[in-house]
């Protein structure tokens, strides 16, 4: 199983992104690649022009995937470049080991979002009770791109369209949340590393001031937008996760010394649970000796696969023998986890490629885990938390500005989040 991810460096995008080309997917070649990095050695790349700008889709299909044995899919999101994959990328190594199909989506060179983010969030970054999610073609230039990617999965019989998952880190996971909520009828779950839900007039403040400022306000005023053009029409960012009859699994992970994310993870957990979704909050303490901060946990693809249940969880017998293996290892706990998983086939009751259980993963790093439905992976017999989740022990206080004010966002007196009543979910026949 792979360690932390290292993606290949794509060819730097051209100063002006290529425009014009096929609206449907076309296999990437040296002749048509534009700004996309064409995959090889088992990785196929497709290009398209769903809007004005070029978009790429990188794909890897694990051995054994077929019409009679369709593979689950994990889509990795990155708005910082084209997000190329190679046979040596850690997501591909994880896909080969666990048996899921890996895909990655990204943007070409316009980078007009916060921090140079190239994928466009919907509705100019404004979400409130009246417009709690903006899921139409007119709301984001990426709508056709996402539709095309999901149709690609649907039309490939070797892929299991009922088991499509998303993962992202920081702003990328916010975009993953947009996709998951807007296409909840086609997405099974998502991993949100180093993020959650941003709330207006609440800390923590995300780097692009989203939820405090609209996209246009930040674009015009930068970091002073809170003082000059605070978004009194905003309530959340990127959206509120009302998915109605389509329920999601959301694994939300952050370190307690992640000053960008800690607190927003709790907001998203509470919102997901309020909407009947299966939320799994993983609050990681600062590792002994330091570390943590704004990053995914060690052995991140094991955590993603294990928490989401992309493949079947390891057995109870395997959990015991694996734990003994880690306890006997000399070295760091995260290294011990990786070493024992690399040799898992010789451990009692274990099958190579099974998804690690929470107990197994906690041998790598032990988070405070709050499970709204008592589920982790494909196991459903863990303690379920009812009521408000315990707040993460964040190193920086979080909450309403009146309780936990921000040093980087000081809106004018009288400012605040937009309140209101959200539209009810439509009635379902027979319910």
C-alpha positions in Angstrom: 0.0 0.0 0.0 1.2 3.5 -0.8 2.6 6.1 1.5 1.8 9.8 1.2 0.9 10.8 -2.4 3.4 12.0 -5.0 1.9 12.9 -8.3 4.0 13.3 -11.5 4.6 16.8 -12.6 2.6 17.7 -15.7 3.9 19.9 -18.4 3.4 23.5 -17.2 0.2 24.9 -18.6 0.5 27.4 -21.4 -0.1 31.1 -20.4 -3.4 31.0 -22.3 -5.3 27.8 -21.7 -6.3 26.0 -24.9 -9.8 26.5 -26.0 -12.0 24.7 -28.6 -12.0 21.0 -29.1 -14.2 17.9 -28.5 -17.1 18.4 -26.2 -17.1 14.7 -25.5 -14.2 12.7 -24.1 -11.4 11.9 -26.5 -8.3 9.8 -25.6 -5.3 12.0 -25.0 -2.5 11.9 -27.5 0.6 13.9 -28.2 -1.3 15.6 -31.0 -4.4 16.7 -29.0 -3.1 16.9 -25.4 -3.1 20.6 -25.0 -2.4 21.2 -21.3 -3.3 17.7 -20.3 -0.6 15.3 -19.2 -1.2 12.0 -21.1 -1.0 8.9 -19.0 0.8 5.7 -19.9 1.6 2.2 -18.5 -2.0 1.5 -17.5 -3.1 5.1 -17.0 -5.4 6.5 -19.7 -6.1 10.2 -20.0 -9.0 11.7 -21.8 -9.5 15.3 -22.8 -12.6 17.4 -23.4 -13.8 20.9 -23.8 -17.1 20.9 -21.8 -17.1 24.7 -21.7 -14.5 27.2 -23.0 -11.5 25.6 -21.3 -9.9 22.2 -21.7 -10.5 19.6 -19.0 -8.7 16.3 -18.3 -9.7 12.9 -16.9 -7.0 10.5 -15.8 -8.1 6.9 -15.2 -6.6 3.6 -13.9 -8.5 0.3 -14.0 -7.3 -2.4 -11.6 -6.5 -6.0 -12.7 -9.6 -8.2 -12.7 -12.2 -5.4 -13.3 -14.7 -6.6 -15.8 -18.4 -6.5 -16.6 -19.0 -9.5 -14.2 -16.7 -7.9 -11.6 -17.1 -4.1 -11.8 -14.7 -2.1 -9.8 -15.7 0.7 -7.3 -14.3 4.1 -8.3 -12.4 6.7 -6.3 -12.2 10.1 -7.9 -9.4 12.4 -6.7 -10.1 16.1 -7.0 -7.6 18.9 -7.6 -8.2 22.4 -8.8 -4.5 23.2 -8.8 -3.4 22.0 -12.2 -4.4 19.0 -14.4 -3.8 16.4 -11.6 -1.9 13.9 -13.7 -1.5 10.3 -12.7 1.2 7.7 -13.5 1.7 4.1 -12.7 3.9 5.2 -9.8 1.4 7.6 -8.3 0.4 6.5 -4.8 -3.3 6.6 -5.7 -2.6 4.1 -8.5 -0.6 1.9 -6.2 -3.5 2.0 -3.7 -6.0 1.3 -6.5 -4.0 -1.7 -7.6 -3.7 -3.1 -4.0 -7.3 -2.5 -2.9 -8.9 -3.2 -6.3 -10.7 0.1 -7.0 -10.6 2.2 -10.2 -8.7 5.5 -9.7 -9.6 8.7 -11.5 -8.4 12.2 -11.1 -10.0 15.4 -12.3 -8.4 18.8 -12.5 -8.2 22.1 -14.3 -6.1 23.7 -17.0 -4.5 27.0 -16.7 -7.0 29.8 -15.9 -6.7 29.4 -12.1 -9.1 32.3 -11.4 -10.2 31.0 -7.9 -8.8 31.6 -4.5 -5.1 30.6 -4.4 -5.1 29.9 -8.1 -7.8 27.3 -7.9 -9.0 26.4 -11.4 -12.3 24.6 -10.8 -15.3 26.9 -10.5 -17.4 26.7 -7.4 -21.1 27.4 -8.0 -23.1 30.6 -7.6 -20.2 32.9 -7.1 -19.5 31.3 -3.7 -22.8 32.4 -2.2 -25.0 29.8 -0.3 -27.8 30.6 2.1 -31.2 29.2 3.1 -32.8 30.5 0.0 -30.1 29.1 -2.3 -28.5 26.4 -0.1 -27.1 24.5 -3.1 -26.6 25.6 -6.7 -26.6 22.5 -8.8 -27.5 23.6 -12.3 -25.6 24.0 -15.5 -25.8 27.7 -15.2 -24.2 27.8 -11.7 -20.7 26.6 -12.6 -18.7 26.1 -15.8 -17.7 22.6 -14.3 -21.3 21.2 -14.5 -20.9 19.7 -17.9 -17.4 18.4 -17.0 -18.7 16.5 -13.9 -21.7 15.2 -15.9 -19.4 13.9 -18.6 -17.1 12.2 -16.0 -20.0 10.5 -14.3 -21.5 9.4 -17.6 -18.1 7.9 -18.5 -18.3 5.8 -15.4 -22.0 4.8 -16.1 -21.2 3.7 -19.6 -18.2 1.5 -18.7 -19.5 -1.9 -17.6 -16.2 -2.7 -15.8 -17.0 0.2 -13.4 -19.5 0.0 -10.6 -21.6 3.2 -10.9 -23.3 2.4 -7.5 -19.9 2.7 -5.7 -18.5 6.0 -6.8 -16.5 8.0 -4.2 -14.7 11.3 -4.1 -11.6 12.5 -2.2 -9.9 15.8 -1.8 -7.8 17.8 0.6 -8.5 21.3 1.8 -10.1 23.4 -1.0 -10.1 20.3 -3.2 -12.3 18.5 -0.7 -14.7 21.5 -0.6 -15.1 20.9 -4.3 -15.6 17.2 -3.7 -18.4 18.2 -1.3 -20.0 20.3 -4.1 -20.0 17.3 -6.4 -21.2 14.8 -3.8 -24.1 16.9 -2.7 -25.2 18.1 -6.2 -24.9 14.6 -7.6 -25.9 12.7 -4.5 -27.9 10.3 -6.7 -24.7 9.2 -8.3 -22.1 9.5 -5.5 -21.9 7.0 -2.6 -19.5 9.0 -0.3 -16.6 11.3 0.0 -13.4 11.9 2.0 -12.9 15.4 3.2 -9.3 15.9 4.4 -8.4 19.2 6.1 -11.7 20.8 5.6 -15.4 20.6 6.3 -18.0 23.3 6.0 -17.2 27.0 6.2 -19.8 29.1 8.1 -20.4 32.8 7.7 -19.5 34.9 10.8 -17.7 31.9 12.2 -14.1 30.8 12.7 -12.1 29.1 11.3 -11.6 31.4 8.3 -10.6 29.6 5.2 -7.7 31.2 3.2 -9.9 32.5 0.4 -12.3 34.1 2.9 -15.1 31.9 1.4 -18.4 32.1 3.4 -17.3 35.6 4.6 -17.0 37.1 1.1 -18.4 36.3 -2.3 -16.0 35.2 -5.1 -16.3 38.7 -6.8 -15.7 40.5 -3.5 -12.6 38.6 -2.8 -11.4 38.9 -6.4 -11.8 42.7 -6.2 -10.6 43.3 -2.6 -8.5 40.3 -1.6 -7.9 39.8 2.1 -9.6 43.1 3.0 -13.0 41.9 1.6 -14.4 41.2 5.1 -14.0 44.9 6.0 -15.0 46.3 2.6 -17.6 44.0 1.2 -18.7 41.4 3.8 -21.2 38.8 2.4 -24.4 39.4 4.4 -26.1 37.2 1.8 -23.9 34.2 2.8 -24.5 31.4 5.3 -22.2 28.5 4.3 -19.6 27.6 1.8 -19.5 25.7 -0.5 -23.1 24.7 0.1 -25.4 23.2 2.6 -25.5 19.3 2.4 -29.3 18.8 2.0 -29.4 15.6 -0.1 -33.0 14.6 0.6 -33.6 10.9 -0.3 -30.1 10.4 -1.5 -27.8 9.7 1.4 -24.0 10.1 1.5 -21.2 8.8 3.6 -18.9 11.6 4.6 -15.5 10.9 6.2 -14.3 14.2 7.6 -10.7 14.3 8.9 -8.5 17.0 10.4 -5.7 17.4 12.9 -6.5 19.5 16.0 -3.7 21.8 15.2 -5.0 22.4 11.7 -6.0 26.1 12.0 -7.6 26.1 8.6 -9.9 23.1 9.1 -10.3 22.3 12.8 -13.9 23.4 13.7 -15.1 23.3 10.1 -14.9 19.5 10.3 -17.4 19.7 13.2 -19.7 22.1 11.3 -19.9 19.6 8.4 -20.5 16.6 10.6 -23.4 18.4 12.4 -24.9 19.5 9.0 -24.5 16.1 7.4 -26.2 14.4 10.4 -29.0 17.0 10.5 -29.8 15.9 6.9 -29.7 12.2 7.6 -26.4 11.5 6.1 -23.8 9.0 7.5 -21.1 11.3 8.9 -17.8 9.9 10.3 -15.7 12.6 12.1 -12.1 11.8 12.6 -10.3 14.3 14.8 -6.6 13.6 15.0 -4.5 14.8 17.9 -1.1 16.3 17.3 1.3 13.4 16.9 3.9 12.9 19.6 7.1 14.7 18.5 5.1 17.3 16.5 3.6 17.2 13.0 0.0 17.1 12.0 -1.3 20.5 11.0 -2.8 21.0 7.5 -2.3 17.6 6.0 -4.0 14.2 5.6 -3.3 11.5 8.2 -0.4 9.1 7.6 -1.4 6.1 5.4 -4.0 8.3 3.9 -5.3 5.9 1.2 -5.8 3.2 3.8 -7.8 5.7 5.8 -9.9 6.6 2.8 -10.5 3.1 1.7 -11.2 1.9 5.2 -13.5 4.7 6.3 -15.6 4.9 3.1 -15.7 1.1 2.7 -14.7 1.3 -0.9 -14.0 -2.5 -0.7 -15.0 -5.0 2.1 -13.5 -4.4 5.5 -11.0 -6.9 7.0 -12.3 -9.6 9.3 -12.3 -9.5 13.1 -9.7 -12.3 13.1 -7.5 -10.2 10.8 -8.0 -7.2 13.1 -6.5 -9.1 16.0 -3.5 -10.5 14.2 -2.8 -7.2 12.5 -2.8 -5.4 15.8 -0.3 -7.9 17.2 1.9 -7.3 14.1 1.9 -3.6 14.7 2.6 -4.0 18.4 5.6 -6.2 17.7 7.1 -3.7 15.1 10.0 -1.6 16.2 9.5 1.9 14.7 6.8 4.6 14.4 3.2 3.5 14.6 2.5 4.8 11.1 5.5 2.9 9.7 4.4 -0.2 11.6 1.0 0.0 10.0 2.4 0.3 6.5 4.8 -2.6 7.1 2.2 -4.9 8.5 -0.3 -4.1 5.7 2.5 -4.8 3.1 2.7 -8.3 4.6 -0.9 -8.7 5.5 -1.4 -11.9 3.5 0.7 -13.9 6.0 -1.3 -12.7 9.0 -4.1 -14.9 10.4 -7.5 -14.3 9.0 -6.3 -11.6 6.6 -6.8 -11.2 2.9 -4.6 -8.9 0.9 -6.6 -5.9 -0.3 -9.2 -5.9 2.5 -10.1 -2.4 3.8 -8.5 -1.7 7.2 -11.0 -1.4 10.1 -11.1 1.5 12.5 -9.2 -0.5 15.1 -6.5 -1.4 12.6 -6.1 2.2 11.3 -6.0 3.5 14.9 -2.7 1.6 15.2 -1.3 4.1 12.7 -2.7 7.2 14.4 -5.6 7.2 16.8 -8.3 9.9 16.2 -11.3 10.7 18.3 -13.9 9.0 16.0 -17.5 10.1 16.1 -19.7 7.8 14.0 -23.3 9.1 13.5 -24.6 5.6 12.5 -22.0 3.3 14.1 -20.6 2.5 10.7 -17.0 2.5 9.5 -16.2 0.9 6.1 -18.5 -2.1 5.7 -18.7 -2.7 9.4 -22.0 -1.5 11.0 -21.6 -2.7 14.6 -19.6 0.1 16.1 -21.0 2.6 18.8 -23.2 5.1 17.1 -23.2 8.7 18.5 -26.5 10.4 19.1 -27.0 14.1 19.5 -24.5 16.8 19.1 -21.0 15.5 18.4 -18.2 16.3 20.8 -16.3 19.3 19.6 -12.7 18.7 18.4 -10.0 19.9 20.8 -8.8 22.5 18.3 -5.7 24.4 19.3 -7.4 27.6 18.0 -10.9 28.5 19.3 -13.7 28.3 16.8 -17.3 29.4 16.7 -19.4 32.5 16.2 -17.4 35.7 15.9 -18.9 36.9 19.2 -17.4 33.9 20.9 -14.3 33.2 18.8 -13.4 36.4 16.8 -11.1 36.3 13.8 -7.9 38.3 13.5 -8.1 38.1 9.7 -11.8 39.0 9.2 -13.4 42.0 10.9 -16.7 42.8 9.2 -18.5 46.1 9.8 -20.8 46.4 12.8 -24.2 44.9 12.1 -22.9 42.2 9.8 -23.9 38.6 10.0 -24.9 35.4 8.3 -28.1 35.4 6.3 -30.9 33.6 8.1 -34.0 32.0 6.7 -36.0 28.9 6.2 -34.8 26.3 3.6 -37.2 24.7 1.1 -38.4 21.3 2.2 -37.3 18.2 0.4 -39.9 17.1 -2.2 -42.3 14.4 -1.1 -41.4 10.8 -2.2 -44.2 8.6 -3.5 -45.2 6.0 -0.9 -43.6 7.8 2.0 
